Amino acid sequence: MRSGAPRILLLALFALAPGCSKPSTDECEQLCRRFSELNYLEQGDTPERRARWAAMQTEDAFLKHLDNCVTQCKYEGGSKDMVVCVKDAKTASDARACVAEEE
């Protein structure tokens, strides 16, 4: 029985390995907020639009979108690399390229 333990441990590690590159809920939220911000400000990065963006963060429509985005990131193809890429993106085009790389 003892010789089977290492094999079970190895199988457990392989089963968990694919999840290692999956982003956490917090990471997905950061990705979604940054992606949305860059796309919103792409239409004009003015103090007025930044103020509107800040106000939108608590609106029901935005929060519903955020929840959907986080779920999609977490369970349908998000990765830690995508999170880092979008976090470092300077433009909406850069952020869209990060997401397109994963598809």
Backbone bond lengths (Angstrom), bond angles and torsions (degrees), N, CA, C in turn:
res aa  C-N    CA-C-N  psi(-1)  N-CA   C-N-CA  omega(-1)  CA-C   N-CA-C  phi
1 M - - - 1.447 - - 1.529 110.83 -
2 R 1.281 116.09 -31.73 1.447 119.14 -177.62 1.518 112.59 -63.92
3 S 1.327 119.00 -35.16 1.460 121.74 -178.51 1.534 111.90 -68.00
4 G 1.322 118.43 -20.54 1.461 121.19 178.77 1.513 113.33 -79.62
5 A 1.329 118.03 -21.29 1.464 121.16 -177.25 1.525 112.91 -61.80
6 P 1.345 119.33 -46.18 1.467 117.85 178.71 1.528 112.38 -61.42
7 R 1.321 117.30 -36.27 1.459 120.04 179.99 1.524 110.74 -66.82
8 I 1.321 117.53 -39.25 1.464 121.00 178.15 1.527 109.85 -65.69
9 L 1.331 116.43 -42.03 1.457 120.42 178.15 1.526 110.80 -62.52
10 L 1.320 116.96 -43.47 1.458 121.81 178.97 1.527 110.77 -62.20
11 L 1.327 117.25 -43.80 1.463 120.82 178.08 1.527 111.04 -62.95
12 A 1.322 116.14 -38.89 1.467 119.75 178.68 1.529 110.51 -64.55
13 L 1.326 117.45 -40.67 1.463 120.95 178.82 1.530 111.02 -64.79
14 F 1.327 117.71 -41.00 1.467 120.54 177.86 1.521 110.82 -65.57
15 A 1.307 116.27 -36.36 1.468 119.72 179.66 1.520 111.04 -66.91
16 L 1.321 117.02 -33.95 1.461 120.74 -179.48 1.525 112.96 -84.36
17 A 1.310 118.39 -22.41 1.466 122.26 -174.20 1.517 114.30 -55.23
18 P 1.340 120.79 -45.10 1.464 118.40 -178.82 1.523 113.00 -60.38
19 G 1.312 117.82 -29.33 1.454 120.90 -179.77 1.522 113.64 -74.55
20 C 1.315 117.44 -12.23 1.463 120.65 -177.63 1.525 111.90 -64.85
21 S 1.315 117.85 -31.09 1.461 119.73 -178.37 1.522 111.93 -91.65
22 K 1.326 116.52 0.17 1.466 120.25 178.71 1.521 109.63 -77.72
23 P 1.322 116.24 135.50 1.461 118.78 178.75 1.522 111.75 -75.44
24 S 1.310 115.07 154.59 1.464 121.09 176.09 1.527 109.28 -76.00
25 T 1.305 115.98 171.51 1.468 120.63 176.78 1.527 110.11 -60.29
26 D 1.322 117.68 -42.91 1.467 121.27 179.34 1.525 111.37 -63.41
27 E 1.323 116.61 -42.15 1.463 120.06 178.70 1.525 110.94 -63.88
28 C 1.332 116.23 -40.94 1.462 119.79 178.05 1.527 110.73 -64.87
29 E 1.324 117.03 -38.22 1.460 119.41 178.18 1.522 110.56 -64.22
30 Q 1.322 117.16 -41.59 1.464 120.96 177.18 1.528 110.47 -60.74
31 L 1.326 116.04 -45.41 1.461 120.70 178.46 1.527 110.46 -58.48
32 C 1.318 116.84 -49.42 1.464 121.46 -176.14 1.528 111.82 -64.57
33 R 1.313 116.47 -41.62 1.471 119.50 178.71 1.529 110.79 -65.10
34 R 1.322 117.24 -44.97 1.463 120.52 -179.44 1.535 111.23 -65.19
35 F 1.319 115.98 -44.13 1.465 120.63 179.27 1.530 110.02 -60.15
36 S 1.315 116.50 -46.04 1.466 121.12 179.73 1.525 111.43 -64.47
37 E 1.325 116.32 -42.50 1.467 120.49 179.92 1.526 110.97 -60.60
38 L 1.329 116.32 -48.35 1.461 119.34 -178.69 1.522 111.45 -62.33
39 N 1.322 116.95 -40.00 1.461 119.78 179.53 1.524 111.47 -69.48
40 Y 1.317 117.34 -37.06 1.468 120.66 178.27 1.528 110.68 -66.46
41 L 1.327 116.27 -45.33 1.461 120.40 -177.17 1.525 113.12 -76.65
42 E 1.316 116.82 -11.77 1.469 120.45 176.97 1.537 110.67 -60.30
43 Q 1.318 116.56 -29.19 1.459 121.56 -179.12 1.528 111.63 -78.65
44 G 1.303 117.18 -3.17 1.459 121.87 178.27 1.514 110.22 148.38
45 D 1.296 115.95 116.75 1.465 120.80 -179.11 1.527 108.37 -98.50
46 T 1.323 114.26 82.96 1.467 121.31 -179.36 1.530 108.93 -116.42
47 P 1.304 117.14 162.09 1.478 118.90 176.54 1.531 111.92 -58.02
48 E 1.329 116.92 -36.29 1.464 120.25 179.21 1.533 111.23 -64.79
49 R 1.329 116.07 -44.12 1.474 119.57 179.36 1.528 110.68 -67.52
50 R 1.306 117.80 -36.42 1.476 120.58 177.26 1.534 110.20 -64.88
51 A 1.314 116.85 -40.36 1.472 120.38 177.10 1.524 110.05 -64.54
52 R 1.317 116.52 -42.58 1.477 120.35 178.34 1.522 110.16 -63.91
53 W 1.334 116.48 -40.62 1.467 120.62 178.25 1.535 110.13 -60.03
54 A 1.317 116.65 -44.46 1.464 120.77 179.31 1.531 110.66 -61.27
55 A 1.329 116.76 -40.40 1.464 120.64 179.97 1.525 111.17 -68.58
56 M 1.312 117.39 -35.11 1.470 121.43 -178.05 1.527 113.00 -64.90
57 Q 1.319 117.48 -22.51 1.462 121.62 -174.68 1.525 114.08 -58.69
58 T 1.329 117.90 -20.50 1.459 120.74 -178.81 1.525 112.72 -110.90
59 E 1.308 117.78 2.15 1.466 120.64 -179.22 1.525 110.69 -77.13
60 D 1.324 115.61 143.21 1.461 121.45 -177.42 1.525 112.76 -55.85
61 A 1.322 117.26 -43.09 1.471 120.38 -178.14 1.528 110.78 -61.20
62 F 1.323 116.48 -42.75 1.463 119.46 179.30 1.526 110.40 -67.85
63 L 1.323 117.59 -43.23 1.460 120.49 -178.46 1.519 111.63 -63.81
64 K 1.319 117.47 -35.23 1.471 120.58 176.20 1.526 109.66 -66.33
65 H 1.318 116.45 -44.45 1.465 120.80 176.53 1.528 110.10 -59.74
66 L 1.319 116.27 -43.28 1.459 121.42 -179.83 1.527 110.93 -61.14
67 D 1.323 116.96 -45.87 1.472 120.59 178.02 1.523 111.47 -58.91
68 N 1.329 116.74 -44.12 1.468 120.72 179.29 1.520 111.09 -63.55
69 C 1.320 116.23 -42.74 1.457 121.30 179.71 1.525 111.04 -63.45
70 V 1.318 117.15 -44.95 1.470 121.36 -179.52 1.530 109.95 -61.87
71 T 1.315 116.86 -43.81 1.467 120.43 178.48 1.515 110.92 -61.15
72 Q 1.311 116.58 -44.85 1.459 120.48 179.91 1.530 110.56 -63.96
73 C 1.303 117.60 -43.15 1.465 122.05 178.72 1.526 110.65 -61.22
74 K 1.304 115.26 -46.68 1.466 120.53 -173.68 1.531 113.50 -71.67
75 Y 1.324 116.62 -36.89 1.463 119.18 -171.87 1.518 114.94 -115.42
76 E 1.320 117.80 -8.43 1.463 117.92 -174.53 1.524 112.72 -130.80
77 G 1.290 117.62 40.33 1.449 117.29 170.43 1.504 118.35 119.34
78 G 1.311 119.08 2.44 1.461 119.34 176.17 1.517 110.08 -72.13
79 S 1.316 116.07 155.98 1.464 120.54 176.99 1.523 109.09 -143.01
80 K 1.312 115.35 162.25 1.463 119.53 177.69 1.528 110.46 -63.27
81 D 1.331 117.10 -34.78 1.466 120.39 177.23 1.518 110.86 -62.42
82 M 1.324 116.73 -39.68 1.467 120.97 178.77 1.529 109.89 -64.63
83 V 1.313 117.03 -41.16 1.467 121.23 179.43 1.529 110.03 -59.91
84 V 1.317 116.84 -47.95 1.464 121.24 -179.52 1.525 110.30 -63.57
85 C 1.318 116.45 -42.93 1.459 121.08 -179.22 1.530 111.33 -60.55
86 V 1.337 116.67 -47.99 1.470 120.01 -179.29 1.531 109.96 -67.76
87 K 1.307 117.29 -38.51 1.473 120.46 178.58 1.525 110.54 -59.51
88 D 1.319 117.11 -38.80 1.464 122.09 -178.17 1.532 113.03 -84.99
89 A 1.327 117.29 -9.40 1.473 120.47 -177.40 1.527 110.41 -63.47
90 K 1.308 115.37 141.21 1.467 121.43 178.98 1.528 111.65 -101.96
91 T 1.333 116.85 -20.36 1.467 121.08 -178.50 1.523 109.94 -134.20
92 A 1.313 115.48 163.82 1.467 120.63 176.64 1.522 110.31 -62.03
93 S 1.312 116.23 -36.96 1.465 120.76 178.52 1.530 110.75 -62.14
94 D 1.326 116.54 -42.19 1.470 120.99 176.44 1.528 110.54 -60.43
95 A 1.323 116.29 -45.36 1.469 120.84 -178.76 1.527 111.25 -64.25
96 R 1.323 116.67 -41.66 1.474 119.93 178.24 1.520 110.37 -63.73
97 A 1.318 117.27 -36.25 1.463 120.83 177.42 1.530 110.82 -64.58
98 C 1.322 117.50 -37.05 1.471 121.23 177.63 1.512 111.23 -60.08
99 V 1.324 115.49 -43.95 1.458 120.79 -178.16 1.524 110.33 -72.30
100 A 1.324 117.47 -38.89 1.457 121.47 -179.37 1.525 111.49 -65.26
101 E 1.338 117.40 -31.58 1.465 121.34 179.04 1.519 111.58 -61.55
102 E 1.314 117.55 -30.55 1.463 122.66 -176.42 1.519 111.99 -83.53
103 E 1.298 118.30 -19.08 1.473 120.27 -175.29 1.497 112.02 -78.21
